[in-house]
Amino acid sequence: MIVVCLAAVAGPALTVLIVSPERAQVTALEGGTVDVVVEVLSNPSPGSDGRVWADAHAVAAARPGYGIQETSAPVRLGIAADAVEGGLAPGTQIRLRAEAKRAGPGERAVVVLFGQGSAVVADRGGFIPEQADRVRMAFIERALRLPAPGAALLPGLAVGDTRAVDEKLNDAMLASGLSHLTAVSGSNCAIVTAAAFGVVALLGGGRTLRIIVAAVSLAGFVVLVTPEPSVIRAAAMAGLAMLSLLLGRPRAGFAVLLLAVTVLLIADPWLASTPGFALSAVATGALIILAPPLARGLSRWMPYPLALVLAVPLAAQLACGPIIALFADHQSLIGVVANLLAAPAAPVATVIGLLSCVTMFLPWLADLLAATAWLPSAWIATTAQVTAELPLATVAVPAGVLPAVAIALLSASLGWLLIRSSDARPRWLRAAALLIVAVTTAGVTGGALVRGPLAPLSRPSDWSVAACDIGQGDAVIVRSAGQVALVDTGPDPATLSACLESLGITRVDLLVLTHFDLDHGGGMEALRGRVDTVLHGPPTGSSDTRALENLRDAGATLHEAARGQTGQLGDASWRVLWPRAPEPVFPAGNDASVVWEISGGGVPRMLLLGDLSGEAQRLMQRVSAVRGPYAIVKVAHHGSADQDAELYAEAAARLAIFTVGADNSYGHPREETLSMLEATGAVIARTDLQGQILISQTDEGLSIWTERETAPSSE
């Protein structure tokens, strides 16, 4: 046993040692332009930079002007969507010129390749991959003709293509704990294997024939959905499970799992740093070890078949929760319920979808089968959307080791209570488990209620200006006569949604996007379908344009901001002070960000300076003639040192708001900027120290409420 364990530990190290010379050869090319030949390994996915990205394998590489040499190393490829004639597909081999940058430590990819210009297709992968791609694309075309949202999910369920799944549906699948159904996973491989096995059994075939047919079906499925690394891993586990059946040891499931994990880690040691691999292995182990005793425990209160159905998702949830807590900042509280509702539909969609692929030579039958598969797919998508919108569907938990340990303790306590009968365990252990579950449940429920549905009750109701605590970024809300304006969205949709929910805001009348940096526009997806008008700064590229188009397609009206534009928000009046149209001096970005002022209708006179630098502030002052005094100024660029003191002296604001993240790496706000604002007589308010800030105008001046730390109650 000791020898086997040592061999298993030494295997990955030996693999790393063997491939290190070739990886080092490719790594030496990073930091410049290279000519490279790569074989695409995964389906491409669109990136926020306008490129499509895929995992690939470099088969030859060299500096321009030198003879290209054979090599072998994994890379990450980003390339323009139209750079490859006919598009990218797994198995395609292309030649291109790219900028090479070193990948992060621990990543499978040696370098990240940023493609330059067009690429030349060297090989499409042979007859079988070409035909598989043809069948796959024909099914996807059929599926996408069906109504949303089932149409977007169906290609992922049947053939592993997730490109049609938009961010909103993907977020709903994550929040509901159904993300494992979005693309091909071990469950899909198990479905295909079991279906083939069962059909042969019904026809009277023996065990050996069943195994052979199931193996051939699994291999065909892998080819059809493209042999991506994740698919191969899932197929390997299913294949080893079939081997245990062939050897007549169907109960050796856990040993088979350990063998699969060991073999895969020896073949690809970098899987050890992949969350998906850990979740897959742990979930499989939970189904083997934890689900049966859970079912027996639950059968004390319900029929055993129902207990078994409930035990499967519950076992996976209990086992995977601690791992998810290591890297995710939200935990799903409705995952078990959502899986009970949706998971039974997944095998139906997968099997009927595959039958549609097989019968593509009979278009009428393929269309009928695709439409039939759409029904369970739509059920899954609708279940995800409905459950994700339930109160307390998810709870915010900071990612890290301590939360993972806490969730592991909670999972162990809950599992112990469900598995063991009261007379089969020490009373003190049962009491401890009950206490842990009760305290955690009360804490999570109470905290979620206070931060969610009950949050507006804990805050002043007469506020007119709110600065959201969304980390290092801007999200400022202005309200007048029932209408709401939001200036920037912060970096993350989830934190923005939490701020809006805490204030009871369900719709935004006017969104002012000062510019498109992540810390100002990264949360836009949270507003999709919830905003009427968008006033935005100049886009910096195609990704900014696409983000605006997404808002427009969801019903928003778009207007590019320019100096002199005016408008109404309820009873308040607003005006754009910057940039000019067109802006001849500064490029799109920080120094061309929208500067916006608003006043009246219960809103204190307020100036929001975006991310303008001192130079841009001085030029704006000359052309727009900013005149104080203001009640509030939102300090530019989170309080960086690059400010124009004369502008702030002219503004003469009574309150200076710094929207800034706690312990940020930029050192914002800078001491010299704080001192400069204090010298003007302004009261300082900071989201990093005080959390959410609410301001209302009273007869006496400004009333200020902060989420944390005592602030002046009035000014």
N, C-alpha and C positions, 0 to 999 in steps of 0.2 A: 504493500500500500504506500509506504514511504517513497519507494522508488518511482511509483506511478505519479505521485504528487510532485516530486522533484522534476520528473520529465515534463509534466504539464506546465510547471513554472518556467522551466528552461526553454521550452519550445518557442514561445513568443520572442524571447530574447535572441534565440538562434535565428529566427526569421528576420528580425531587425538587423542583425549582424550581416546576414546574407545580402539583403537589399540595400544596405547603407552605401556601398560604392556608387551604385547607379543613382541613388537619390542625391548623393553629394555632387555627382556630375551635373545634374539638372539645377541643383541649388546654386552652383557656381555661376549660372547664367543670370541669376536674379539681379535686379537693379539696372536693367537696360533693355534694349530691343533684341529679340531673338526670332529666328526662323524656326518653325517647329511643325512637326507632323503629329497630330493627336487622334486618338480613337475615342469617340464619345461613348460614355458608359451609362448616362442617365437621360431621362426626358428633360428637355430644357424648361426652365421656369423664368418668367420675366422678373427683372430686378428693378429697384427704384431708380437706377442710373440710366435706364433706357436700354440696357443690354439684356440679352437672354443668357442665363447661366446654367452650366451643366458640369457634372463630374466627368473627367476625361483621363486618358492615359497617354502620356507622351511616348511616342515610339522612335522619334528622331528629333534632334535639336542642335542648333549652333548659332553663333553670332553671325549677323549679315556679312557676307563676303568670305566666309569660311565654309569649307565643305561640311555639309550636314552629316551628323554621325548618329548611328543607332543608339538608343537609350531605352530605359524602361522605368518610368516613375509616374505616380498619380499626380494630377494637376487639377486645378479648378479653372474653368474656361468661361470668360465673359466676352460676348461678341454681339455686334449689331444684329437685330432681328432679321434684316434682309441681306446679311453678309454671305449667306450660304444659299445658293440656288437649290430650291426644293426643300429647304429647311434642315434642321438638325434632327437626328434620330439616333438612338443607341445603336452602336455598330458602325456608324458612319465614320470614315477616316478622312480628315481634312488637313490641308497644308495652309499655313497662314503666318503672317508676321504679327508679333504681339509684344507688348511691354510686360516684362516678368517682374513680379514682386514676391518676396519671400512670404510664405504662408505663416500663420501663427503657430506657436509651439504646441505640439501634441496633435496637430491636424494630420489627417491622412495625406492631403495634398502637399507636395513639396513647394510648389510655387503657385501663385495666382496669375493667370495670363489674361491681359486686357487686349483683345483683338484689335488690330488696326486695319481698316479697309476691308476688302472682300477676301473670302477664303476660297480655295480650290478644293473640290471634292475629289479625293484620290480613290475612294472605295466606298460603296454603299453597304458593304457587309455580306454580300452574297445573296443567293436566291431565297433562302429561307427567311432571313431578316426582312428582305424587301417585301415578300408576300405577307409576312406577319404585320408589317407596317401598313400595307394596303388594306388588310382586313380590319385592323385597329382603327385607321382613319375613317373607313366606311361606317363603322359602328358609331364613332364619335359624331360624325355628320348626322346620322339618323337621330342620335340621342338629343343633339342640340336643337333639333326642330321641334322638340316637345316643350311643354310649358315649364317655366322656372317655378320653384327652385329644384325640383326633382331632376330636370334635365342637366343641371350643372353637376350634380352629384353622381349621376348614373355612370358616366365614363370612368370615374374613379373606382366605383364599386365593381364594375365588370372587367375593365382592362387597365386599371391603374393610372389613368390619365387625369390629373387634377387641375389642368390649366383653366378649366371653365369655372372652378370654384372661386368666387370672389372673396374679398377680405371679410365682408360682413358675414357670409355663410360660414367661412372658416372660423371666425371668432365664435359664432354660435355653436359650432361643433366642439370647439375647445371648452367653452363654458359649460356645455351640457355633458361633457365627458364622453363624447361620441367621435372624437377625432381619429380614433383607430379605424373607423369605418370610411374615412375620407379617401384613403388610398389602399393599395394592395398591402396586406400584412399577413402574418401567420394564419389568421382566421380565414382569409380568402383561400390560401393554399390548403388548409384543412377542409374547407367546404368542397373544393374541387376534388381532392383526394377521396373524401367520404362519399361524394356523389358517384364517382366512378366505381369505387369499391362496392357501394350499395347496389348499383345497377347490375353489375356482374353477379352479385349474390342473388338478386331476384331472378336472374336468368339461369341460376343453378351452377354457376362456375365455382370451382374449388378455391381454396385459400391462395394457392400460388398464382393462379390466373387472376384473381382479384388484385393481388399485390402488383402484378406486372401491368395490368391495365391501369391501375391507379397511378403507378410510376410514370407510365407513358403519358397519361392525361396531365399529370403534374408538370412534366417536362414541356409538353405542348403549351400549357398555361404560362409557364415562365417565358417561353419564346414569344408568346402573343403579347404579354404585358410588358415586354422588354426585360432582359436579364440585368436589371439594376442591382447593385450590391444589396439593398434592403430586401429585394425580392428573392435573391439567391439565398440570403440568410434564412428567410422564412421557409423557403423550399427545403433547405438543408434540414431544418428541424422536422418538417413534415416527413421528409424522406427517411430520417433516422427512426421516426415513430413507426413508419411502415416496416422498417427492418426489424423492429422489435416484434411486430405482428408476425412477420415471415418466420422468425426464429421461435415463434410460439411462446413469447414472453410479453403479453400485452400489458402486464402490471409493472413492467420495468420502465415505466414512463420517466421517473425522476433520473434514473441512471442514463437513459437515453438523452435527456435534457443536458445533463452534465457532460456527456460525451460530445454533444453538438456544440455546446459553449466552448469546450476545450479545443475541439478541432477548428472552430471558426477563429478563435483567438490566436491559435498557432498560425493559421493561414493569413490572418489580418490582425496583427496586434493592436492597430489603431482603433479597433472596435471598442477597446476598453474605455476610451474617452467619449464614446457616443451614447447620449442619453437614450436614443431609440433602441439600441441593442440591449441596454440594461433593463429598460421597461419591458421589452419583448421577452427576455429570459425570465425576469421576475414574475411577469404575468402568467407565463406558461407554468412556472413552478408553483404558483399559487393555485392554479386550476388543478394541478396534480395532487398537491399536498393539502391545501387549505379548503378547497371547495367541498370534498366529501364530508369531513367532520362538520363543517358549517351547515351542510344540508341536513345532517343527522341532528345537529343542535336545533336548527330551525323547525325540524319536523315535530318538535314538542308542541308547537303552536299552529301548525298547518299541515296539509297533506304533503307527503314526501316529494311527489313530482313538482309541486309548486315550490317547495323548499329548495330543491335542486336548481330550478330555474333562477331563483333569487340568489342562491349561493355563488353562482358563477361570476356575475358582475361584482358582487360584494367582495369576493375573495380577491379579484384583480384590483379593486379599489383600495382595499386595506393594505395590500402588499405594495402597490405602486405609489401610494400617497407620499411616503417619506422620500422616495426618489424624485417625484415631481416637485416636492418642496425645496429640493436643492437648487433648482434653476427657474422655477415658475413663481411669480408673485401672487398668484390667485389659485385657490383650491375650489373644485366643484363640489357643491353640497347636494346636487340633484343627479349625480352621475349614475347611481344605482337605479333610480327610478327611470331616468332617460334610457338606460341600456335595456331595462326590462321592456319598455315600450317599443324601442326601435331595433334592438339587436336581432330579434327573430325575423325581421324583414330583410336583413342583409343577405342571408343565403339565397333567398328567393330572387332578389335582384341580381346577384352574382351569377347564379346558374342560368336564369332565363336570358340575361345579357350575353353570356357566353354562347348559348344556343342561337341567339340572333347573329353572332359573329360566324358561327359554323354554317348557318343557312344563308349567308349573304348572296349566294348564287341564285337564290329564290327571293327577289326583292320584296314581294308581297308578304312572304312569311317572315322575313327578317324585320320588316316594318312592324308587323303584328307583335312579334316577340319583344322588340324594343319598346313598343308602347306598353306591353304587359309588364316588362321590367321597370318601366317608369313609375308604376303605381307604388311598389314598395320603396323605391328610391325617394319619391315625393313624401311618403310617410316618414321616412327617416329625417329628411331635411326639415319638414314641418315640425316634427318632434323636437329637433335641435333648436329651431327658432323659438318655439313656444316655451320650452323649458328654460332656455337661456334668459328669457325676459321675466321669469318669475322672481318675486322678491326673495332675496337671500339665495339666489341661484349659485353665486360664487362668494367667497370670502377672501379679502385681501390678506395675504400672509407674506411677510418679507422673506425672500429667498435666502437660503443659507443653511449651515449645518445645525444650528440650534433649533430653528423651526422643523427641520427634518427629524431631529431627535424627538421633539415634542410630538410630532404627528405619528412617529413610530410607536411611541409610548401609548398614545391614544388608540392607534390601530390594534396594538397588542391587547390592550384592556378590553376593547370592544369585541375582538375575536375571542378572547378568553370567556367573556360573559356569554357569548352566543353558543360556543362549542360545548362548554362544560355544564352539566346539570348542577343544581345548587348543593346536592348531597355528595358531590364527587370532588370537592375542592375545599381548601382551608377557608374558614370564614373571613380571616383577616385579608386574604388575597382577594376574595370576592368583594369585600368592602372597599379595598383600595382601588380595584378596577371600577367599581360603581362610582366612587368619588371622583376619579380622573375623568370618566365619561360625563358625569353630571356637571362638574366645574367647567370643563371645556365646552360642553353644549351651551351652558348658561352664558359663558364669556363670549363665545362666538356669536350666539343669537343676539345678546344684548348689544355687543359692539357693532354688529351689522345693522341692527335697527337704529342705533344712534347715528351711525354714519350714513345710513340709507333713508328709509321712509320717514324716520322721526327726526332726521337732521334739520329740516327747516324749522321745526318747533324749538330747537335749541339755539336758534340764531335770531337776531333782530329782524323784524319783518319790514321795517321802513327803510332799508338800505337802498341806495341808488348807485353805488359803485362797489364792486367786489374784485379783489385780487386773489386769484386761485393759487393755492399752494400745490404747484405741479412740478416741483423740482427746478432744475436749471432751465428756465424758459418763461415765456410770457403767456398769460391768459387773464385778461382783465374784462370784467363784465360791467356794462352800464345799463341802467333800467330807468325808464320814464314812461308814466301813464300806461303801464302794462306792456310796453314794447321793450325788447331786449337787444342790445348790441354786444357782440363778443369781439374783442381785439386780440387776435392771435389765439392759437389753440394749444400751445405747449408741445412737448415732444411726444406725448403718448396718448392714444385715444382713451385708454382705461382711466388714467388719472383725470383727464378732462371730463369724462362721463361722470366720475365720482363727484367732482366739484359741481357740475350742473345739477346732479341729483340732490346734493346736499342743500342746494338753494331752491329746489322745486322747479327747475327750469326744464321744460320738455321741448321747447322750440326757440330758435334764434331768428329774430327778424333781420338783423344785419350782422354779417361777419366781415370784419376788417382784417385782412391778411396783410400785415405790414411788409413782409417778405417771406421767402420760402425756406429759410434755414430750418433744420429739424426742430430746433428749440422754439420755433415760432409757428411752424405749420405741420409738425409731425402728427398732431392729433386730429387732422381733418376728417379721418374716416368716421370718427364718433359723431360727426354732424351730417353725414350722408342721409338725405331725406328729411333733415330737421332744420334747414336754413332756407330763408326766402331770397335774400340778396347777398351777394359777395362783392366787396370792394377790395381790390387786391393791388399789390405792387407789381412791378414788371417781372414776369417769369424769367428764370435763368436758363431754362432748357426744356427738353421734351417731357421730363418727368414732372415738372411743375405744371406744364400744360395739361398733361393727363390727369393730374390731381384736380385741377379746375374743371376739366370735362366731366369727371366723375360726379362732382357736386352739381354741375349743370344738368347732367343726365338724370339726377335724382330730384330735379325740380327747382334748382336755384337759378337766379338771374345774375350774370357776371358783369362787372364794370371795372375797368382798369382805372386806378386812382390817378388824379393829376391835380396840381395846385389850383385852388380856386373852386373846386367842386364843393357844393353845399347840399344839405338835406335835413330831414326831420327824423327824429326818433321819439315817438310819442309827442310830448310837449317840448322836448329839447331840440336845439339846433346844433348841427355839426358842420365843420369845415375842414377841408384838406389843405394843409400848409406846404406839403412836400410829398413827392418829387414833382419836378416840372415835366411837361409832356411835349416832346421827349426830353429826357434828362441828358444834356450834352456833356456833362463833366464826369459823373460817377456811373459806373456800370451797375447793372441789377445786383441786388444784394443788400448788405447792411446800409451803405450810404445812400441807397435809393429807396430805403424802406419808407412806408407811408407814415407821415406825421399828421396826427388827427387831434382836433380840439372839439370840445362839446360843452354846452352850458344851457341853463334854463330848464324849466319843467321839473324842478326838484333836484336837478343834477348840478353839483358844484362845478364852477368853471374849471376845466381839466385839460391838460396838455399831455399827450402821449407821444414820446419821442422815438419809438421803435428802437433800432440799433445804430442810430447815427453816430459817427465819430465826431471829434471836435471840429475837424475841417468842414465836414458837411453841415454841422450845426451853425458854423459861422456864415457859410454861404446862404443857408436857409434864412438866417436872420436878416441878411442883406436884401434878399429878394422877396421875402414874405412879411417882413416887419412884425415879428412876434412882439406883442405888447402885454405886459402884466398889469395888475397882479392876477395870478391864478390861485385858486384854492388848492389844487392838487397838480403835481407833475409826476408822471411815470418816468423815472430816470432812464436815460438811454443805456442800452447794452449792459443791463444788469449791474450798473454801477462800475463799469471799467474806468481806468484812469484817463482815457482819452475823451475828455469833456471840455466844453467851452464855458468857462466861468462866467463870462459876460452874459451869455444866454440865460443861465440860471439866475443871475442877479436881476436881469430884466423880468424874468418870470415871477420872481418874488413869491414863490409858492409857500403856503402855510403848511402843507404836508407833502413830503417826498416819499414815493413808494418805490422800493427796490424789489423787483421780481427776480428771485435768485434761489438757487438750490443749496441746501445745507452741505457744508464741507466740499464745495465744488473745487475742481482742480485749477480753476482760473484765478482764484484769489478774489472773486467778486463777493461783495462790493469792496472796492479799494479804499483804504483809509483816507487817502487824499480827497477822494470824491465825497466820502461821508463828511469830512471836515469842511469841504467847500459848501455843501448843502446846509450844514449846521450853521455856518457863518452867515447864510442868508436869512436865518431865523426859522428854517423849516423844521417841523417835527419829522422824525425818521420812522418809517414803517417798513419792515422787512419780512418777506414770506419765509425765509430760511429760519428765522428765529421765532416768528409769531404765527406762522401758519396762515390760514385763510384770513383775509382782512376785509371787513365790511365797513362802509362809510355812508353816513346819511347826513343831510343838511338840516340844521335846526336854526331856530332864531338866534341862538347863542353862538353858532359857528358850525364846526364839524364834530359829529359824534363818531367815534372810532371803536369798533369791536374787533378783537383778535381771537383766534382759535387757541393760541398759546401765549404765555407771558403777558403780564399786565401792561396795557398801553394806556395813554391818556384817554379818559372817557369823553372828553370834549376839548375843543380847541377854540 
